């Protein structure tokens, strides 16, 4: 239960970041690259957490073809390599903030 509750709280946090990014599209488009990198970095951390916890919660069957958890784990890792991993977006966020 603790793992599921932790994942749910992180999902809600990411939902707030996504809503901020969506409102920036209309309200402050000049801030969009900054907020997009913030959202992507946070979501990368979330997808790592959720996929790893799902494998842990389901045990060895979590990475077999019977469940799609392994598929989503691989898909998430590939997406991070294509669209930038957490480190890339943290560095981008810092450079856009002037650091």
Gaussian input, Z-matrix of N, CA and C with variables (Angstrom, degrees):
# hf/3-21g

backbone

0 1
 N
 C     1     B1
 C     2     B2     1     A1
 N     3     B3     2     A2     1     D1
 C     4     B4     3     A3     2     D2
 C     5     B5     4     A4     3     D3
 N     6     B6     5     A5     4     D4
 C     7     B7     6     A6     5     D5
 C     8     B8     7     A7     6     D6
 N     9     B9     8     A8     7     D7
 C    10    B10     9     A9     8     D8
 C    11    B11    10    A10     9     D9
 N    12    B12    11    A11    10    D10
 C    13    B13    12    A12    11    D11
 C    14    B14    13    A13    12    D12
 N    15    B15    14    A14    13    D13
 C    16    B16    15    A15    14    D14
 C    17    B17    16    A16    15    D15
 N    18    B18    17    A17    16    D16
 C    19    B19    18    A18    17    D17
 C    20    B20    19    A19    18    D18
 N    21    B21    20    A20    19    D19
 C    22    B22    21    A21    20    D20
 C    23    B23    22    A22    21    D21
 N    24    B24    23    A23    22    D22
 C    25    B25    24    A24    23    D23
 C    26    B26    25    A25    24    D24
 N    27    B27    26    A26    25    D25
 C    28    B28    27    A27    26    D26
 C    29    B29    28    A28    27    D27
 N    30    B30    29    A29    28    D28
 C    31    B31    30    A30    29    D29
 C    32    B32    31    A31    30    D30
 N    33    B33    32    A32    31    D31
 C    34    B34    33    A33    32    D32
 C    35    B35    34    A34    33    D33
 N    36    B36    35    A35    34    D34
 C    37    B37    36    A36    35    D35
 C    38    B38    37    A37    36    D36
 N    39    B39    38    A38    37    D37
 C    40    B40    39    A39    38    D38
 C    41    B41    40    A40    39    D39
 N    42    B42    41    A41    40    D40
 C    43    B43    42    A42    41    D41
 C    44    B44    43    A43    42    D42
 N    45    B45    44    A44    43    D43
 C    46    B46    45    A45    44    D44
 C    47    B47    46    A46    45    D45
 N    48    B48    47    A47    46    D46
 C    49    B49    48    A48    47    D47
 C    50    B50    49    A49    48    D48
 N    51    B51    50    A50    49    D49
 C    52    B52    51    A51    50    D50
 C    53    B53    52    A52    51    D51
 N    54    B54    53    A53    52    D52
 C    55    B55    54    A54    53    D53
 C    56    B56    55    A55    54    D54
 N    57    B57    56    A56    55    D55
 C    58    B58    57    A57    56    D56
 C    59    B59    58    A58    57    D57
 N    60    B60    59    A59    58    D58
 C    61    B61    60    A60    59    D59
 C    62    B62    61    A61    60    D60
 N    63    B63    62    A62    61    D61
 C    64    B64    63    A63    62    D62
 C    65    B65    64    A64    63    D63
 N    66    B66    65    A65    64    D64
 C    67    B67    66    A66    65    D65
 C    68    B68    67    A67    66    D66
 N    69    B69    68    A68    67    D67
 C    70    B70    69    A69    68    D68
 C    71    B71    70    A70    69    D69
 N    72    B72    71    A71    70    D70
 C    73    B73    72    A72    71    D71
 C    74    B74    73    A73    72    D72
 N    75    B75    74    A74    73    D73
 C    76    B76    75    A75    74    D74
 C    77    B77    76    A76    75    D75
 N    78    B78    77    A77    76    D76
 C    79    B79    78    A78    77    D77
 C    80    B80    79    A79    78    D78
 N    81    B81    80    A80    79    D79
 C    82    B82    81    A81    80    D80
 C    83    B83    82    A82    81    D81
 N    84    B84    83    A83    82    D82
 C    85    B85    84    A84    83    D83
 C    86    B86    85    A85    84    D84
 N    87    B87    86    A86    85    D85
 C    88    B88    87    A87    86    D86
 C    89    B89    88    A88    87    D87
 N    90    B90    89    A89    88    D88
 C    91    B91    90    A90    89    D89
 C    92    B92    91    A91    90    D90
 N    93    B93    92    A92    91    D91
 C    94    B94    93    A93    92    D92
 C    95    B95    94    A94    93    D93
 N    96    B96    95    A95    94    D94
 C    97    B97    96    A96    95    D95
 C    98    B98    97    A97    96    D96
 N    99    B99    98    A98    97    D97
 C   100   B100    99    A99    98    D98
 C   101   B101   100   A100    99    D99
 N   102   B102   101   A101   100   D100
 C   103   B103   102   A102   101   D101
 C   104   B104   103   A103   102   D102
 N   105   B105   104   A104   103   D103
 C   106   B106   105   A105   104   D104
 C   107   B107   106   A106   105   D105
 N   108   B108   107   A107   106   D106
 C   109   B109   108   A108   107   D107
 C   110   B110   109   A109   108   D108
 N   111   B111   110   A110   109   D109
 C   112   B112   111   A111   110   D110
 C   113   B113   112   A112   111   D111
 N   114   B114   113   A113   112   D112
 C   115   B115   114   A114   113   D113
 C   116   B116   115   A115   114   D114
 N   117   B117   116   A116   115   D115
 C   118   B118   117   A117   116   D116
 C   119   B119   118   A118   117   D117
 N   120   B120   119   A119   118   D118
 C   121   B121   120   A120   119   D119
 C   122   B122   121   A121   120   D120
 N   123   B123   122   A122   121   D121
 C   124   B124   123   A123   122   D122
 C   125   B125   124   A124   123   D123
 N   126   B126   125   A125   124   D124
 C   127   B127   126   A126   125   D125
 C   128   B128   127   A127   126   D126
 N   129   B129   128   A128   127   D127
 C   130   B130   129   A129   128   D128
 C   131   B131   130   A130   129   D129
 N   132   B132   131   A131   130   D130
 C   133   B133   132   A132   131   D131
 C   134   B134   133   A133   132   D132
 N   135   B135   134   A134   133   D133
 C   136   B136   135   A135   134   D134
 C   137   B137   136   A136   135   D135
 N   138   B138   137   A137   136   D136
 C   139   B139   138   A138   137   D137
 C   140   B140   139   A139   138   D138
 N   141   B141   140   A140   139   D139
 C   142   B142   141   A141   140   D140
 C   143   B143   142   A142   141   D141
 N   144   B144   143   A143   142   D142
 C   145   B145   144   A144   143   D143
 C   146   B146   145   A145   144   D144
 N   147   B147   146   A146   145   D145
 C   148   B148   147   A147   146   D146
 C   149   B149   148   A148   147   D147
 N   150   B150   149   A149   148   D148
 C   151   B151   150   A150   149   D149
 C   152   B152   151   A151   150   D150
 N   153   B153   152   A152   151   D151
 C   154   B154   153   A153   152   D152
 C   155   B155   154   A154   153   D153
 N   156   B156   155   A155   154   D154
 C   157   B157   156   A156   155   D155
 C   158   B158   157   A157   156   D156
 N   159   B159   158   A158   157   D157
 C   160   B160   159   A159   158   D158
 C   161   B161   160   A160   159   D159
 N   162   B162   161   A161   160   D160
 C   163   B163   162   A162   161   D161
 C   164   B164   163   A163   162   D162
 N   165   B165   164   A164   163   D163
 C   166   B166   165   A165   164   D164
 C   167   B167   166   A166   165   D165
 N   168   B168   167   A167   166   D166
 C   169   B169   168   A168   167   D167
 C   170   B170   169   A169   168   D168
 N   171   B171   170   A170   169   D169
 C   172   B172   171   A171   170   D170
 C   173   B173   172   A172   171   D171
 N   174   B174   173   A173   172   D172
 C   175   B175   174   A174   173   D173
 C   176   B176   175   A175   174   D174
 N   177   B177   176   A176   175   D175
 C   178   B178   177   A177   176   D176
 C   179   B179   178   A178   177   D177
 N   180   B180   179   A179   178   D178
 C   181   B181   180   A180   179   D179
 C   182   B182   181   A181   180   D180
 N   183   B183   182   A182   181   D181
 C   184   B184   183   A183   182   D182
 C   185   B185   184   A184   183   D183
 N   186   B186   185   A185   184   D184
 C   187   B187   186   A186   185   D185
 C   188   B188   187   A187   186   D186
 N   189   B189   188   A188   187   D187
 C   190   B190   189   A189   188   D188
 C   191   B191   190   A190   189   D189
 N   192   B192   191   A191   190   D190
 C   193   B193   192   A192   191   D191
 C   194   B194   193   A193   192   D192
 N   195   B195   194   A194   193   D193
 C   196   B196   195   A195   194   D194
 C   197   B197   196   A196   195   D195
 N   198   B198   197   A197   196   D196
 C   199   B199   198   A198   197   D197
 C   200   B200   199   A199   198   D198
 N   201   B201   200   A200   199   D199
 C   202   B202   201   A201   200   D200
 C   203   B203   202   A202   201   D201
 N   204   B204   203   A203   202   D202
 C   205   B205   204   A204   203   D203
 C   206   B206   205   A205   204   D204
 N   207   B207   206   A206   205   D205
 C   208   B208   207   A207   206   D206
 C   209   B209   208   A208   207   D207
 N   210   B210   209   A209   208   D208
 C   211   B211   210   A210   209   D209
 C   212   B212   211   A211   210   D210
 N   213   B213   212   A212   211   D211
 C   214   B214   213   A213   212   D212
 C   215   B215   214   A214   213   D213
 N   216   B216   215   A215   214   D214
 C   217   B217   216   A216   215   D215
 C   218   B218   217   A217   216   D216
 N   219   B219   218   A218   217   D217
 C   220   B220   219   A219   218   D218
 C   221   B221   220   A220   219   D219
 N   222   B222   221   A221   220   D220
 C   223   B223   222   A222   221   D221
 C   224   B224   223   A223   222   D222
 N   225   B225   224   A224   223   D223
 C   226   B226   225   A225   224   D224
 C   227   B227   226   A226   225   D225
 N   228   B228   227   A227   226   D226
 C   229   B229   228   A228   227   D227
 C   230   B230   229   A229   228   D228
 N   231   B231   230   A230   229   D229
 C   232   B232   231   A231   230   D230
 C   233   B233   232   A232   231   D231
 N   234   B234   233   A233   232   D232
 C   235   B235   234   A234   233   D233
 C   236   B236   235   A235   234   D234
 N   237   B237   236   A236   235   D235
 C   238   B238   237   A237   236   D236
 C   239   B239   238   A238   237   D237
 N   240   B240   239   A239   238   D238
 C   241   B241   240   A240   239   D239
 C   242   B242   241   A241   240   D240
 N   243   B243   242   A242   241   D241
 C   244   B244   243   A243   242   D242
 C   245   B245   244   A244   243   D243
 N   246   B246   245   A245   244   D244
 C   247   B247   246   A246   245   D245
 C   248   B248   247   A247   246   D246
 N   249   B249   248   A248   247   D247
 C   250   B250   249   A249   248   D248
 C   251   B251   250   A250   249   D249
 N   252   B252   251   A251   250   D250
 C   253   B253   252   A252   251   D251
 C   254   B254   253   A253   252   D252
 N   255   B255   254   A254   253   D253
 C   256   B256   255   A255   254   D254
 C   257   B257   256   A256   255   D255
 N   258   B258   257   A257   256   D256
 C   259   B259   258   A258   257   D257
 C   260   B260   259   A259   258   D258
 N   261   B261   260   A260   259   D259
 C   262   B262   261   A261   260   D260
 C   263   B263   262   A262   261   D261
 N   264   B264   263   A263   262   D262
 C   265   B265   264   A264   263   D263
 C   266   B266   265   A265   264   D264
 N   267   B267   266   A266   265   D265
 C   268   B268   267   A267   266   D266
 C   269   B269   268   A268   267   D267
 N   270   B270   269   A269   268   D268
 C   271   B271   270   A270   269   D269
 C   272   B272   271   A271   270   D270
 N   273   B273   272   A272   271   D271
 C   274   B274   273   A273   272   D272
 C   275   B275   274   A274   273   D273
 N   276   B276   275   A275   274   D274
 C   277   B277   276   A276   275   D275
 C   278   B278   277   A277   276   D276
 N   279   B279   278   A278   277   D277
 C   280   B280   279   A279   278   D278
 C   281   B281   280   A280   279   D279
 N   282   B282   281   A281   280   D280
 C   283   B283   282   A282   281   D281
 C   284   B284   283   A283   282   D282
 N   285   B285   284   A284   283   D283
 C   286   B286   285   A285   284   D284
 C   287   B287   286   A286   285   D285
 N   288   B288   287   A287   286   D286
 C   289   B289   288   A288   287   D287
 C   290   B290   289   A289   288   D288
 N   291   B291   290   A290   289   D289
 C   292   B292   291   A291   290   D290
 C   293   B293   292   A292   291   D291
 N   294   B294   293   A293   292   D292
 C   295   B295   294   A294   293   D293
 C   296   B296   295   A295   294   D294

   B1=1.4442
   B2=1.5239
   B3=1.3269
   B4=1.4594
   B5=1.5257
   B6=1.3202
   B7=1.4678
   B8=1.5188
   B9=1.3199
   B10=1.4642
   B11=1.5291
   B12=1.3129
   B13=1.4682
   B14=1.5244
   B15=1.3240
   B16=1.4684
   B17=1.5238
   B18=1.3363
   B19=1.4596
   B20=1.5245
   B21=1.3211
   B22=1.4631
   B23=1.5270
   B24=1.3098
   B25=1.4695
   B26=1.5249
   B27=1.3253
   B28=1.4629
   B29=1.5262
   B30=1.3192
   B31=1.4647
   B32=1.5262
   B33=1.3195
   B34=1.4710
   B35=1.5274
   B36=1.3185
   B37=1.4573
   B38=1.5255
   B39=1.3197
   B40=1.4624
   B41=1.5229
   B42=1.3053
   B43=1.4654
   B44=1.5326
   B45=1.3115
   B46=1.4663
   B47=1.5253
   B48=1.3244
   B49=1.4645
   B50=1.5251
   B51=1.3185
   B52=1.4620
   B53=1.5245
   B54=1.3165
   B55=1.4640
   B56=1.5264
   B57=1.3182
   B58=1.4627
   B59=1.5271
   B60=1.3302
   B61=1.4633
   B62=1.5232
   B63=1.3183
   B64=1.4619
   B65=1.5226
   B66=1.3055
   B67=1.4655
   B68=1.5248
   B69=1.3247
   B70=1.4629
   B71=1.5223
   B72=1.3240
   B73=1.4665
   B74=1.5229
   B75=1.3214
   B76=1.4586
   B77=1.5230
   B78=1.3223
   B79=1.4629
   B80=1.5266
   B81=1.3124
   B82=1.4728
   B83=1.5245
   B84=1.3426
   B85=1.4743
   B86=1.5261
   B87=1.3382
   B88=1.4671
   B89=1.5289
   B90=1.3290
   B91=1.4633
   B92=1.5290
   B93=1.3220
   B94=1.4643
   B95=1.5277
   B96=1.3416
   B97=1.4774
   B98=1.5267
   B99=1.3199
   B100=1.4627
   B101=1.5276
   B102=1.3158
   B103=1.4617
   B104=1.5276
   B105=1.3308
   B106=1.4671
   B107=1.5245
   B108=1.3212
   B109=1.4672
   B110=1.5196
   B111=1.3230
   B112=1.4601
   B113=1.5277
   B114=1.3303
   B115=1.4664
   B116=1.5226
   B117=1.3159
   B118=1.4615
   B119=1.5254
   B120=1.3161
   B121=1.4693
   B122=1.5218
   B123=1.3203
   B124=1.4694
   B125=1.5247
   B126=1.3254
   B127=1.4645
   B128=1.5222
   B129=1.3266
   B130=1.4679
   B131=1.5230
   B132=1.3340
   B133=1.4645
   B134=1.5244
   B135=1.3297
   B136=1.4624
   B137=1.5240
   B138=1.3224
   B139=1.4649
   B140=1.5247
   B141=1.3200
   B142=1.4700
   B143=1.5211
   B144=1.3222
   B145=1.4602
   B146=1.5213
   B147=1.3206
   B148=1.4647
   B149=1.5218
   B150=1.3219
   B151=1.4657
   B152=1.5244
   B153=1.3170
   B154=1.4684
   B155=1.5244
   B156=1.3200
   B157=1.4635
   B158=1.5249
   B159=1.3232
   B160=1.4647
   B161=1.5227
   B162=1.3268
   B163=1.4658
   B164=1.5240
   B165=1.3220
   B166=1.4623
   B167=1.5254
   B168=1.3168
   B169=1.4619
   B170=1.5261
   B171=1.3328
   B172=1.4606
   B173=1.5246
   B174=1.3115
   B175=1.4564
   B176=1.5195
   B177=1.3184
   B178=1.4584
   B179=1.5115
   B180=1.3266
   B181=1.4617
   B182=1.5304
   B183=1.3361
   B184=1.4576
   B185=1.5099
   B186=1.3226
   B187=1.4633
   B188=1.5214
   B189=1.3153
   B190=1.4600
   B191=1.5182
   B192=1.3319
   B193=1.4593
   B194=1.5213
   B195=1.3249
   B196=1.4617
   B197=1.5243
   B198=1.3166
   B199=1.4622
   B200=1.5236
   B201=1.3147
   B202=1.4628
   B203=1.5249
   B204=1.3163
   B205=1.4625
   B206=1.5278
   B207=1.3168
   B208=1.4588
   B209=1.5138
   B210=1.3286
   B211=1.4648
   B212=1.5297
   B213=1.3259
   B214=1.4624
   B215=1.5219
   B216=1.3138
   B217=1.4561
   B218=1.5246
   B219=1.3278
   B220=1.4660
   B221=1.5217
   B222=1.3135
   B223=1.4630
   B224=1.5292
   B225=1.3098
   B226=1.4650
   B227=1.5212
   B228=1.3244
   B229=1.4652
   B230=1.5304
   B231=1.3258
   B232=1.4652
   B233=1.5264
   B234=1.3245
   B235=1.4665
   B236=1.5266
   B237=1.3287
   B238=1.4651
   B239=1.5234
   B240=1.3094
   B241=1.4595
   B242=1.5232
   B243=1.3202
   B244=1.4664
   B245=1.5280
   B246=1.3257
   B247=1.4639
   B248=1.5234
   B249=1.3020
   B250=1.4593
   B251=1.5145
   B252=1.3198
   B253=1.4611
   B254=1.5273
   B255=1.3100
   B256=1.4638
   B257=1.5237
   B258=1.3128
   B259=1.4633
   B260=1.5170
   B261=1.3280
   B262=1.4639
   B263=1.5219
   B264=1.3326
   B265=1.4652
   B266=1.5282
   B267=1.3177
   B268=1.4709
   B269=1.5257
   B270=1.3346
   B271=1.4653
   B272=1.5234
   B273=1.3286
   B274=1.4682
   B275=1.5262
   B276=1.3133
   B277=1.4672
   B278=1.5312
   B279=1.3209
   B280=1.4684
   B281=1.5244
   B282=1.3275
   B283=1.4625
   B284=1.5259
   B285=1.3289
   B286=1.4629
   B287=1.5280
   B288=1.3303
   B289=1.4746
   B290=1.5253
   B291=1.3268
   B292=1.4582
   B293=1.5130
   B294=1.3182
   B295=1.4648
   B296=1.4978
   A1=111.19
   A2=116.14
   A3=119.45
   A4=110.52
   A5=117.06
   A6=120.52
   A7=110.81
   A8=116.53
   A9=120.43
   A10=110.78
   A11=117.49
   A12=120.78
   A13=111.02
   A14=116.40
   A15=120.27
   A16=110.53
   A17=116.82
   A18=119.70
   A19=110.64
   A20=117.49
   A21=121.10
   A22=111.34
   A23=117.59
   A24=119.53
   A25=111.31
   A26=117.05
   A27=120.52
   A28=111.32
   A29=117.28
   A30=121.09
   A31=110.13
   A32=117.10
   A33=120.66
   A34=111.13
   A35=117.04
   A36=120.85
   A37=110.46
   A38=116.69
   A39=120.87
   A40=111.48
   A41=116.68
   A42=119.91
   A43=109.87
   A44=117.32
   A45=121.14
   A46=111.29
   A47=116.57
   A48=120.64
   A49=110.11
   A50=117.15
   A51=120.85
   A52=110.58
   A53=117.33
   A54=120.45
   A55=111.20
   A56=117.45
   A57=120.76
   A58=110.39
   A59=116.58
   A60=120.30
   A61=110.93
   A62=117.41
   A63=120.22
   A64=111.93
   A65=117.63
   A66=119.02
   A67=110.90
   A68=117.93
   A69=121.13
   A70=111.78
   A71=117.53
   A72=120.52
   A73=109.58
   A74=117.29
   A75=121.58
   A76=113.10
   A77=117.15
   A78=120.51
   A79=113.73
   A80=117.50
   A81=121.89
   A82=110.31
   A83=117.16
   A84=118.86
   A85=113.81
   A86=117.76
   A87=119.28
   A88=111.42
   A89=117.40
   A90=122.16
   A91=112.87
   A92=116.74
   A93=120.28
   A94=114.08
   A95=120.58
   A96=118.25
   A97=112.91
   A98=116.47
   A99=121.39
   A100=111.08
   A101=115.94
   A102=120.56
   A103=110.93
   A104=116.99
   A105=120.04
   A106=110.84
   A107=117.18
   A108=119.60
   A109=111.37
   A110=116.74
   A111=120.26
   A112=110.45
   A113=115.69
   A114=120.40
   A115=111.03
   A116=117.05
   A117=120.16
   A118=111.19
   A119=117.30
   A120=119.83
   A121=110.61
   A122=116.66
   A123=120.41
   A124=110.66
   A125=117.27
   A126=120.19
   A127=111.86
   A128=117.45
   A129=119.59
   A130=110.61
   A131=116.28
   A132=119.60
   A133=110.71
   A134=115.93
   A135=119.99
   A136=111.59
   A137=116.90
   A138=118.80
   A139=110.86
   A140=117.36
   A141=119.69
   A142=110.37
   A143=115.96
   A144=120.78
   A145=111.13
   A146=117.02
   A147=120.82
   A148=111.48
   A149=118.16
   A150=118.95
   A151=111.14
   A152=117.48
   A153=119.57
   A154=111.65
   A155=117.21
   A156=120.58
   A157=111.21
   A158=117.18
   A159=119.81
   A160=110.74
   A161=116.74
   A162=120.08
   A163=109.71
   A164=117.48
   A165=120.77
   A166=111.82
   A167=116.80
   A168=120.65
   A169=112.21
   A170=116.59
   A171=120.05
   A172=112.96
   A173=117.46
   A174=120.25
   A175=111.64
   A176=116.36
   A177=122.13
   A178=114.29
   A179=116.84
   A180=119.39
   A181=111.28
   A182=117.01
   A183=121.26
   A184=114.17
   A185=117.89
   A186=120.24
   A187=112.39
   A188=117.47
   A189=120.07
   A190=109.66
   A191=115.63
   A192=120.31
   A193=112.62
   A194=117.80
   A195=120.43
   A196=111.76
   A197=117.24
   A198=122.06
   A199=108.63
   A200=116.81
   A201=120.73
   A202=113.25
   A203=117.25
   A204=120.29
   A205=110.68
   A206=117.14
   A207=121.00
   A208=112.08
   A209=116.53
   A210=121.37
   A211=110.39
   A212=116.43
   A213=119.92
   A214=111.57
   A215=117.20
   A216=120.97
   A217=110.00
   A218=116.69
   A219=120.63
   A220=111.44
   A221=116.10
   A222=120.97
   A223=110.83
   A224=117.13
   A225=121.40
   A226=111.02
   A227=116.99
   A228=120.15
   A229=110.99
   A230=116.91
   A231=120.30
   A232=110.19
   A233=117.31
   A234=120.83
   A235=111.12
   A236=116.69
   A237=119.48
   A238=111.08
   A239=116.96
   A240=119.56
   A241=111.50
   A242=117.10
   A243=120.75
   A244=111.37
   A245=117.51
   A246=121.96
   A247=114.28
   A248=117.32
   A249=121.20
   A250=111.81
   A251=115.33
   A252=119.58
   A253=110.24
   A254=115.89
   A255=121.08
   A256=111.31
   A257=117.13
   A258=120.75
   A259=112.60
   A260=116.54
   A261=120.80
   A262=110.76
   A263=116.28
   A264=119.68
   A265=112.44
   A266=117.78
   A267=119.38
   A268=110.14
   A269=116.91
   A270=120.45
   A271=111.25
   A272=116.58
   A273=120.74
   A274=110.10
   A275=116.73
   A276=121.45
   A277=110.38
   A278=116.32
   A279=120.31
   A280=111.31
   A281=117.45
   A282=119.50
   A283=111.31
   A284=117.95
   A285=120.50
   A286=111.47
   A287=116.71
   A288=121.26
   A289=111.88
   A290=117.15
   A291=120.84
   A292=115.37
   A293=117.92
   A294=120.90
   A295=111.25
   D1=-37.36
   D2=-178.32
   D3=-62.07
   D4=-42.45
   D5=-179.89
   D6=-62.44
   D7=-44.90
   D8=-179.58
   D9=-64.67
   D10=-40.08
   D11=178.88
   D12=-65.46
   D13=-40.43
   D14=178.25
   D15=-63.90
   D16=-43.67
   D17=178.36
   D18=-61.99
   D19=-42.42
   D20=-179.46
   D21=-62.98
   D22=-40.97
   D23=179.16
   D24=-66.20
   D25=-37.11
   D26=177.14
   D27=-69.02
   D28=-36.65
   D29=177.02
   D30=-62.87
   D31=-42.65
   D32=178.85
   D33=-64.61
   D34=-38.11
   D35=176.96
   D36=-62.87
   D37=-43.55
   D38=178.89
   D39=-67.14
   D40=-33.27
   D41=176.63
   D42=-60.42
   D43=-39.88
   D44=178.12
   D45=-64.40
   D46=-41.02
   D47=179.10
   D48=-64.90
   D49=-40.80
   D50=179.22
   D51=-65.20
   D52=-43.10
   D53=178.27
   D54=-62.87
   D55=-36.68
   D56=175.95
   D57=-63.82
   D58=-42.89
   D59=179.14
   D60=-64.88
   D61=-40.52
   D62=179.08
   D63=-66.31
   D64=-38.23
   D65=178.32
   D66=-71.43
   D67=-27.64
   D68=177.96
   D69=-67.82
   D70=-25.53
   D71=178.50
   D72=-58.07
   D73=-42.97
   D74=-178.83
   D75=-90.92
   D76=-40.39
   D77=-170.84
   D78=-84.43
   D79=-50.40
   D80=-176.71
   D81=-134.21
   D82=74.38
   D83=-177.30
   D84=-62.62
   D85=-22.67
   D86=178.66
   D87=-69.25
   D88=-21.74
   D89=178.45
   D90=-90.46
   D91=-3.22
   D92=-173.50
   D93=-59.74
   D94=-45.25
   D95=178.23
   D96=-59.32
   D97=-38.86
   D98=179.10
   D99=-64.48
   D100=-49.08
   D101=-177.80
   D102=-70.08
   D103=-33.85
   D104=178.46
   D105=-64.32
   D106=-41.43
   D107=177.97
   D108=-67.86
   D109=-37.11
   D110=175.63
   D111=-60.84
   D112=-46.24
   D113=-179.47
   D114=-64.75
   D115=-44.07
   D116=-178.12
   D117=-65.49
   D118=-40.67
   D119=178.25
   D120=-62.67
   D121=-44.79
   D122=-179.28
   D123=-66.95
   D124=-40.91
   D125=-179.91
   D126=-69.18
   D127=-33.39
   D128=174.55
   D129=-61.20
   D130=-43.32
   D131=177.66
   D132=-63.58
   D133=-39.32
   D134=-179.98
   D135=-64.94
   D136=-44.92
   D137=-176.99
   D138=-66.59
   D139=-34.40
   D140=174.58
   D141=-63.61
   D142=-46.79
   D143=-179.35
   D144=-60.59
   D145=-50.13
   D146=-174.45
   D147=-66.82
   D148=-43.38
   D149=-179.53
   D150=-68.09
   D151=-41.51
   D152=178.22
   D153=-65.19
   D154=-42.50
   D155=179.16
   D156=-66.78
   D157=-36.56
   D158=178.42
   D159=-63.10
   D160=-41.56
   D161=176.76
   D162=-63.24
   D163=-43.89
   D164=179.75
   D165=-63.15
   D166=-41.34
   D167=-177.25
   D168=-69.46
   D169=-31.02
   D170=-178.04
   D171=-96.07
   D172=-8.52
   D173=179.48
   D174=74.00
   D175=-154.93
   D176=-176.57
   D177=-61.12
   D178=-29.66
   D179=-179.70
   D180=-68.03
   D181=-16.24
   D182=-179.34
   D183=-64.46
   D184=-21.42
   D185=-179.68
   D186=-109.92
   D187=9.75
   D188=176.71
   D189=-88.38
   D190=172.72
   D191=179.24
   D192=-75.44
   D193=-11.23
   D194=179.26
   D195=-68.07
   D196=-33.91
   D197=176.01
   D198=-112.41
   D199=152.34
   D200=-177.53
   D201=-88.91
   D202=7.09
   D203=-177.83
   D204=-61.16
   D205=-45.25
   D206=179.31
   D207=-61.12
   D208=-37.68
   D209=177.30
   D210=-61.97
   D211=-46.89
   D212=-179.18
   D213=-68.57
   D214=-33.28
   D215=176.75
   D216=-62.27
   D217=-47.93
   D218=178.94
   D219=-65.70
   D220=-42.35
   D221=-179.48
   D222=-61.82
   D223=-40.94
   D224=179.24
   D225=-64.85
   D226=-42.07
   D227=-179.64
   D228=-65.31
   D229=-39.19
   D230=178.44
   D231=-66.50
   D232=-42.79
   D233=179.20
   D234=-60.59
   D235=-37.08
   D236=178.04
   D237=-64.82
   D238=-36.90
   D239=178.98
   D240=-71.42
   D241=-34.62
   D242=-179.20
   D243=-75.52
   D244=-47.34
   D245=-171.73
   D246=-101.17
   D247=3.54
   D248=178.41
   D249=103.45
   D250=129.02
   D251=179.87
   D252=-84.16
   D253=-177.03
   D254=-176.37
   D255=-60.11
   D256=-44.17
   D257=-179.88
   D258=-60.66
   D259=-42.18
   D260=178.63
   D261=-59.65
   D262=-47.75
   D263=-176.43
   D264=-73.16
   D265=-30.12
   D266=174.14
   D267=-66.74
   D268=-42.52
   D269=177.40
   D270=-64.86
   D271=-40.29
   D272=178.73
   D273=-64.25
   D274=-43.85
   D275=178.18
   D276=-59.88
   D277=-45.27
   D278=-179.98
   D279=-63.79
   D280=-42.69
   D281=-179.35
   D282=-68.53
   D283=-35.29
   D284=176.70
   D285=-68.95
   D286=-26.06
   D287=176.30
   D288=-84.00
   D289=-5.56
   D290=177.64
   D291=95.95
   D292=14.40
   D293=179.37
   D294=-101.02

